[in-house]
Amino acid sequence: MTFTNTDPVTVSFAGLEMEGIYISASGDNAVVKLKSGYNICVPETAVTAREGTPAPEKPSAQPLAQNEKLPLLSIISTGGTIASTVDYRTGAVSSKFTAEDILRSIPELAGIARYHTLQPFNILSENMNPAMWQELARTIYDEIKDGAQGIIVTHGTDTMLYSAAAVSFMLDTPVPVIFVGAQRSADRPSSDNAVNAICSAQAGVSDLGEVVVCMHATSNDTACSLHRATRVRKNHTSCRDAFQSIGRSPVGTVTYPDGKVVLADDAVKRDDVRLSLLDELEPACGLLTYYPGMNPSVLDAFKGYKGLVIAGTGLGHTGTDCIEKIADLVAAGTTVVMTSQCMAGSVCDRVYETGRYLLDAGVIEGGSMLPEVALVKLMWVLANAKDAADVKRLMQKNLKGELDVDIRGEN
């Protein structure tokens, strides 16, 4: 008998009978979601139609119903856990769902907006790279030009902050651009994917006008925070509220299930800026975390790089035995930016002797920028600045809220 997704079935296996919902076939096996919320993979022969409920033949795929009176959002799927499920051949989570799969699995989205869905790539986020950031920024730009009133980017959480920051620097947007992910895949009863997706859609039709990350505000399903793309970090490997704004509060909150969006006073609003795209990046940049006792020869690995961000200690320091190597890199044409490993505060290399030596070596102070954001910004600045003086000016100017001052201010 042929089953379709969501058919009610009975599983007879290992002397037990269990009721559930048919999900999919996996080779000669079937995947069934039990009433407990967990999935089970059993031989296809162990699955029968639930008594008194005939299993229909698999219908042809029907187009998604769209309410033309609702705002138009574009869902751009790149993969990640929010678009993943368990591969029962290996037991590992892999990225498989498309943007349309997400829409079909979360029907609440249909009451918020109408959607255009596309999938430029389908990967786990550790496989992201600067060329993909550029393609993503161009795709978002084209969607906004074609009339999208908001953008939702589904993305793996591990490197989402890099991609969101990169898009933020490359794109001036008059509409919300919402990066959203999930810490737990859709097949798990504790998945956060549906709440995150619904809140991202509500943010997508709001008065926001900048690039943000939308994820659970707490471990409960009560709200999602909207974090500015250049001030957010993933602080836990698996908690549902892993994402936190660093050095400031979120720029907004979306409550669930009522979908109310509250924006902070300093949030950039819809239509505050005109749409533009500067998508050039310099990929030959690196990020190095200094550690006590680090051999200065580690810096030799960055010879020939156009840029290097160092996450230094405290106010922005390395061991004094590294300073000569840093000076050699600068003299050879590598732009070196100093940031801090601390979670809050600003680099200041004028307080201690080591910092003054680093400034003499040609290091640029990175202020309160997060090291990861400084890396992405440096890639963008090196590709767009006029000369070395312009590089320093832009790195120390607040462009997209990456520095701990008002987003419209300047250093």
C-alpha positions as CSV (number, residue, x, y, z in Angstrom):
1,M,0.0,0.0,0.0
2,T,1.3,3.5,-0.9
3,F,1.3,6.0,2.0
4,T,1.7,9.8,1.8
5,N,3.1,12.3,4.2
6,T,0.7,12.8,7.2
7,D,-1.3,9.6,6.6
8,P,-2.4,8.1,10.0
9,V,-0.8,4.7,10.4
10,T,-0.2,1.8,12.9
11,V,3.3,0.4,13.5
12,S,3.6,-3.2,14.5
13,F,7.2,-3.9,15.5
14,A,9.0,-5.8,18.2
15,G,5.8,-7.0,19.7
16,L,4.4,-3.5,20.1
17,E,1.7,-1.6,18.4
18,M,2.1,2.1,18.1
19,E,0.0,4.8,16.3
20,G,1.6,7.6,14.4
21,I,1.8,9.7,11.3
22,Y,3.6,8.5,8.2
23,I,6.5,10.8,7.2
24,S,8.5,9.3,4.4
25,A,10.2,6.2,3.0
26,S,13.9,5.6,3.5
27,G,14.9,2.7,1.3
28,D,13.0,-0.4,2.4
29,N,12.1,1.4,5.7
30,A,9.5,3.9,6.7
31,V,9.8,6.9,9.0
32,V,6.8,7.5,11.3
33,K,6.2,10.2,13.8
34,L,4.8,8.7,17.0
35,K,2.3,10.4,19.3
36,S,5.2,11.1,21.7
37,G,6.6,13.4,19.1
38,Y,9.6,11.3,18.3
39,N,10.3,9.6,15.0
40,I,10.9,5.9,14.5
41,C,12.4,4.1,11.5
42,V,11.0,0.6,10.9
43,P,10.6,-1.8,7.9
44,E,7.9,-0.7,5.5
45,T,6.2,-4.0,6.1
46,A,5.6,-3.1,9.7
47,V,3.4,-0.1,8.7
48,T,-0.3,-0.4,8.0
49,A,-3.1,2.0,7.6
50,R,-4.7,2.9,10.9
51,E,-7.8,0.8,11.3
52,G,-10.9,2.4,9.7
53,T,-8.7,5.0,7.9
54,P,-7.9,4.2,4.3
55,A,-4.6,5.4,3.0
56,P,-5.1,7.4,-0.2
57,E,-2.9,7.1,-3.2
58,K,-0.2,9.7,-3.4
59,P,-1.6,12.8,-5.0
60,S,0.3,15.0,-7.4
61,A,1.9,18.0,-5.8
62,Q,-0.4,20.9,-5.5
63,P,0.7,24.6,-5.8
64,L,0.8,26.5,-2.6
65,A,-2.3,28.6,-2.0
66,Q,-1.4,32.3,-1.8
67,N,-3.5,35.2,-0.5
68,E,-2.8,38.0,-3.0
69,K,-4.0,40.6,-0.6
70,L,-1.0,39.9,1.8
71,P,2.5,41.5,1.6
72,L,5.0,39.7,-0.6
73,L,8.0,38.1,1.2
74,S,10.8,36.2,-0.4
75,I,12.1,33.1,1.4
76,I,15.7,32.4,0.3
77,S,16.8,29.0,1.6
78,T,20.5,28.2,2.0
79,G,20.1,25.0,4.1
80,G,21.0,24.5,7.7
81,T,19.2,22.9,10.6
82,I,15.9,24.8,9.9
83,A,15.8,23.0,6.5
84,S,17.1,19.7,7.8
85,T,15.9,16.3,9.0
86,V,17.5,13.1,10.1
87,D,18.9,10.8,7.5
88,Y,18.0,7.4,8.8
89,R,20.7,5.7,6.8
90,T,23.4,7.4,8.8
91,G,21.6,8.8,11.9
92,A,23.0,12.2,11.1
93,V,21.1,15.4,10.4
94,S,21.5,16.6,6.9
95,S,20.1,19.6,4.9
96,K,17.3,18.4,2.6
97,F,14.2,20.6,2.8
98,T,13.6,23.3,0.2
99,A,12.0,26.7,0.8
100,E,8.6,25.3,-0.4
101,D,9.0,22.3,2.0
102,I,9.3,24.8,4.9
103,L,6.2,26.6,3.8
104,R,4.2,23.3,3.5
105,S,5.4,22.2,7.0
106,I,4.5,25.5,8.7
107,P,1.0,26.4,7.5
108,E,0.8,29.4,9.9
109,L,3.1,31.3,7.5
110,A,0.3,31.5,4.9
111,G,-1.7,33.8,7.1
112,I,1.1,36.3,7.4
113,A,2.2,37.0,3.8
114,R,2.4,35.5,0.4
115,Y,5.8,34.2,-0.7
116,H,8.3,33.7,-3.5
117,T,10.6,30.9,-2.7
118,L,14.1,30.2,-4.1
119,Q,17.1,28.2,-3.1
120,P,20.5,29.5,-4.3
121,F,22.3,26.6,-2.5
122,N,21.5,23.9,0.1
123,I,24.4,23.4,2.5
124,L,25.3,23.2,6.1
125,S,26.6,26.5,7.2
126,E,30.2,25.4,7.8
127,N,30.5,25.2,4.0
128,M,29.6,28.9,3.5
129,N,32.3,31.1,2.0
130,P,32.7,34.7,0.8
131,A,31.7,33.9,-2.8
132,M,28.4,32.5,-1.4
133,W,27.9,35.7,0.7
134,Q,28.2,37.7,-2.5
135,E,25.7,35.5,-4.4
136,L,23.3,35.8,-1.4
137,A,23.6,39.6,-1.3
138,R,22.9,39.7,-5.1
139,T,19.9,37.4,-4.8
140,I,18.4,39.5,-2.0
141,Y,19.0,42.7,-4.0
142,D,17.3,41.2,-7.0
143,E,14.3,40.1,-4.9
144,I,13.8,43.5,-3.4
145,K,14.1,45.1,-6.9
146,D,11.4,42.7,-8.1
147,G,9.0,43.9,-5.4
148,A,9.7,41.8,-2.3
149,Q,8.5,43.7,0.8
150,G,10.7,41.7,3.1
151,I,13.3,38.9,2.9
152,I,13.7,35.8,5.0
153,V,17.0,33.9,4.7
154,T,17.0,30.4,6.2
155,H,20.5,29.6,7.2
156,G,22.5,27.3,9.4
157,T,23.2,28.8,12.8
158,D,26.9,28.0,13.2
159,T,28.1,30.7,10.7
160,M,24.9,32.7,10.4
161,L,26.5,35.7,12.0
162,Y,29.2,35.9,9.4
163,S,26.7,35.7,6.5
164,A,24.3,38.2,8.1
165,A,27.1,40.7,8.7
166,A,28.5,40.3,5.2
167,V,25.1,41.0,3.7
168,S,24.7,44.0,6.0
169,F,27.9,45.6,4.7
170,M,27.2,44.8,1.1
171,L,23.5,45.8,1.0
172,D,21.6,49.0,1.9
173,T,18.1,47.8,2.2
174,P,14.8,49.7,2.6
175,V,13.0,46.5,3.7
176,P,13.6,43.9,6.5
177,V,16.1,41.2,5.8
178,I,15.7,38.5,8.4
179,F,18.2,35.7,8.8
180,V,16.6,32.8,10.7
181,G,17.7,29.3,11.7
182,A,17.0,26.5,14.1
183,Q,19.0,24.9,16.8
184,R,17.0,21.6,16.5
185,S,15.7,20.0,13.3
186,A,12.1,19.7,12.5
187,D,11.8,16.0,13.3
188,R,12.5,16.7,17.0
189,P,9.7,17.5,19.4
190,S,11.8,20.3,20.9
191,S,12.5,21.9,17.5
192,D,12.5,25.7,17.4
193,N,12.1,25.9,13.6
194,A,8.4,26.7,13.4
195,V,8.4,29.5,16.0
196,N,11.5,31.0,14.6
197,A,10.1,30.9,11.0
198,I,6.7,32.4,12.1
199,C,8.4,35.2,14.0
200,S,10.7,35.9,11.1
201,A,7.7,36.3,8.8
202,Q,6.1,38.7,11.3
203,A,9.3,40.7,11.3
204,G,9.5,40.6,7.5
205,V,6.2,42.5,7.2
206,S,7.1,45.0,10.0
207,D,8.5,48.5,9.8
208,L,12.0,47.3,10.2
209,G,14.6,48.3,7.6
210,E,17.9,46.5,8.3
211,V,19.5,43.1,8.3
212,V,18.8,41.2,11.5
213,V,19.0,37.7,13.0
214,C,15.7,36.3,14.4
215,M,16.0,33.5,17.0
216,H,14.4,32.4,20.3
217,A,14.7,35.1,23.0
218,T,14.5,32.4,25.8
219,S,14.3,28.7,26.0
220,N,10.5,29.0,25.9
221,D,8.3,29.4,22.9
222,T,7.1,32.9,23.9
223,A,9.2,35.3,21.8
224,C,12.0,35.8,19.4
225,S,14.7,38.5,19.5
226,L,15.7,40.5,16.5
227,H,19.5,41.0,16.7
228,R,21.4,43.5,14.6
229,A,23.5,41.6,12.1
230,T,26.7,43.2,13.2
231,R,26.2,42.9,16.9
232,V,25.1,39.2,17.4
233,R,26.9,36.1,18.4
234,K,26.0,32.4,18.9
235,N,26.9,31.8,22.6
236,H,25.8,28.2,23.0
237,T,26.1,25.1,20.9
238,S,22.6,23.8,21.2
239,C,20.3,25.9,23.4
240,R,17.3,27.4,21.7
241,D,18.2,30.9,22.9
242,A,21.9,30.6,21.9
243,F,22.0,33.9,20.0
244,Q,22.6,37.1,22.0
245,S,23.2,40.7,21.1
246,I,26.6,41.8,22.3
247,G,27.2,45.1,23.9
248,R,23.7,46.3,23.3
249,S,20.0,45.2,23.4
250,P,18.2,43.6,20.5
251,V,16.7,46.0,18.0
252,G,13.3,44.3,18.3
253,T,11.2,41.5,19.7
254,V,8.4,39.4,18.2
255,T,6.1,37.7,20.7
256,Y,4.5,34.3,20.0
257,P,1.9,33.3,19.2
258,D,0.3,36.8,18.8
259,G,3.0,38.0,16.4
260,K,3.4,41.4,17.8
261,V,6.6,43.2,16.7
262,V,8.1,45.8,19.0
263,L,11.1,47.7,17.6
264,A,13.8,49.6,19.6
265,D,14.1,53.3,19.2
266,D,17.5,52.9,17.3
267,A,16.2,50.2,14.9
268,V,16.5,51.3,11.3
269,K,13.0,51.7,9.9
270,R,11.5,50.6,6.6
271,D,12.4,53.0,3.7
272,D,15.0,54.9,5.8
273,V,17.6,54.1,3.1
274,R,17.5,53.5,-0.6
275,L,18.3,50.1,-2.1
276,S,21.9,49.8,-3.2
277,L,24.5,47.0,-3.6
278,L,28.3,47.1,-3.2
279,D,29.1,43.4,-3.4
280,E,32.9,43.3,-3.9
281,L,34.8,41.4,-1.2
282,E,38.5,40.7,-0.7
283,P,38.6,37.0,0.4
284,A,42.4,37.0,1.2
285,C,41.8,37.9,4.9
286,G,42.3,36.0,8.0
287,L,41.3,35.9,11.7
288,L,43.8,34.9,14.5
289,T,43.1,34.5,18.2
290,Y,46.2,35.3,20.2
291,Y,46.9,33.0,23.2
292,P,49.6,33.2,25.9
293,G,52.9,31.7,24.6
294,M,51.8,31.7,21.0
295,N,54.9,31.3,18.8
296,P,55.4,34.4,16.7
297,S,56.0,32.2,13.7
298,V,52.3,31.5,13.6
299,L,52.0,35.0,12.0
300,D,54.1,33.8,9.0
301,A,51.0,31.8,7.8
302,F,49.4,35.1,6.9
303,K,52.2,36.3,4.6
304,G,50.6,37.5,1.4
305,Y,47.2,38.0,2.9
306,K,45.6,41.4,2.2
307,G,44.1,41.6,5.7
308,L,44.3,40.1,9.2
309,V,42.1,40.6,12.2
310,I,43.7,39.7,15.5
311,A,41.5,38.9,18.6
312,G,43.9,40.1,21.2
313,T,43.7,40.1,25.0
314,G,42.0,42.7,27.1
315,L,42.3,46.2,25.5
316,G,43.8,44.6,22.4
317,H,47.2,43.1,23.0
318,T,49.6,40.3,21.9
319,G,52.8,39.2,23.4
320,T,55.6,41.7,22.7
321,D,57.5,39.0,20.9
322,C,54.8,39.0,18.2
323,I,55.1,42.7,17.4
324,E,58.1,42.5,15.0
325,K,56.2,39.9,12.9
326,I,53.1,42.1,12.9
327,A,55.2,45.1,11.8
328,D,56.7,42.9,9.0
329,L,53.2,42.0,7.8
330,V,52.1,45.6,7.7
331,A,55.2,46.7,5.9
332,A,54.5,44.0,3.3
333,G,51.0,45.3,2.6
334,T,48.8,43.4,5.0
335,T,46.2,45.5,6.9
336,V,46.2,44.3,10.5
337,V,43.1,45.2,12.7
338,M,43.1,44.6,16.5
339,T,40.0,43.5,18.3
340,S,39.4,42.0,21.7
341,Q,38.5,38.6,23.0
342,C,36.4,40.2,25.6
343,M,32.6,40.1,25.1
344,A,32.1,43.8,25.9
345,G,34.2,47.0,25.8
346,S,36.5,48.6,23.3
347,V,40.1,48.1,22.2
348,C,42.4,50.9,23.3
349,D,46.1,50.4,22.5
350,R,47.1,53.7,24.1
351,V,46.9,52.6,27.8
352,Y,49.7,50.1,28.1
353,E,53.2,50.0,26.6
354,T,52.4,46.9,24.5
355,G,49.5,48.6,22.8
356,R,51.6,51.6,21.9
357,Y,54.2,49.3,20.3
358,L,51.4,47.7,18.3
359,L,50.2,51.1,17.1
360,D,53.7,52.0,16.1
361,A,53.8,48.7,14.1
362,G,50.9,49.9,12.1
363,V,47.9,48.1,13.7
364,I,44.5,49.6,13.3
365,E,42.3,49.7,16.4
366,G,39.0,47.9,15.9
367,G,37.1,49.5,18.7
368,S,34.2,47.4,20.0
369,M,33.8,45.3,16.8
370,L,33.3,41.6,17.4
371,P,36.3,39.8,15.8
372,E,34.1,37.9,13.4
373,V,32.4,41.0,12.2
374,A,35.7,42.9,11.9
375,L,36.9,40.1,9.6
376,V,33.8,40.4,7.3
377,K,34.0,44.2,7.4
378,L,37.7,44.2,6.5
379,M,36.9,42.0,3.4
380,W,34.4,44.6,2.3
381,V,36.5,47.6,3.1
382,L,39.6,46.3,1.3
383,A,37.5,45.7,-1.8
384,N,35.9,49.2,-1.7
385,A,38.4,51.7,-0.1
386,K,40.4,54.1,-2.3
387,D,43.7,53.7,-0.5
388,A,45.3,52.8,2.8
389,A,44.2,55.9,4.6
390,D,40.6,55.2,3.4
391,V,40.9,51.7,4.7
392,K,41.7,52.9,8.2
393,R,39.0,55.6,8.1
394,L,36.3,53.1,7.1
395,M,37.4,50.4,9.6
396,Q,37.1,53.0,12.3
397,K,33.8,54.5,11.1
398,N,30.5,53.0,12.2
399,L,28.8,51.8,9.0
400,K,26.1,49.3,10.0
401,G,26.0,49.4,13.8
402,E,29.1,47.3,14.2
403,L,30.7,49.8,16.6
404,D,29.2,50.5,20.0
405,V,27.7,53.8,19.1
406,D,24.5,54.9,17.5
407,I,24.1,53.4,14.0
408,R,23.8,56.9,12.4
409,G,26.8,58.2,14.3
410,E,30.5,58.3,13.2
411,N,33.7,57.7,15.0
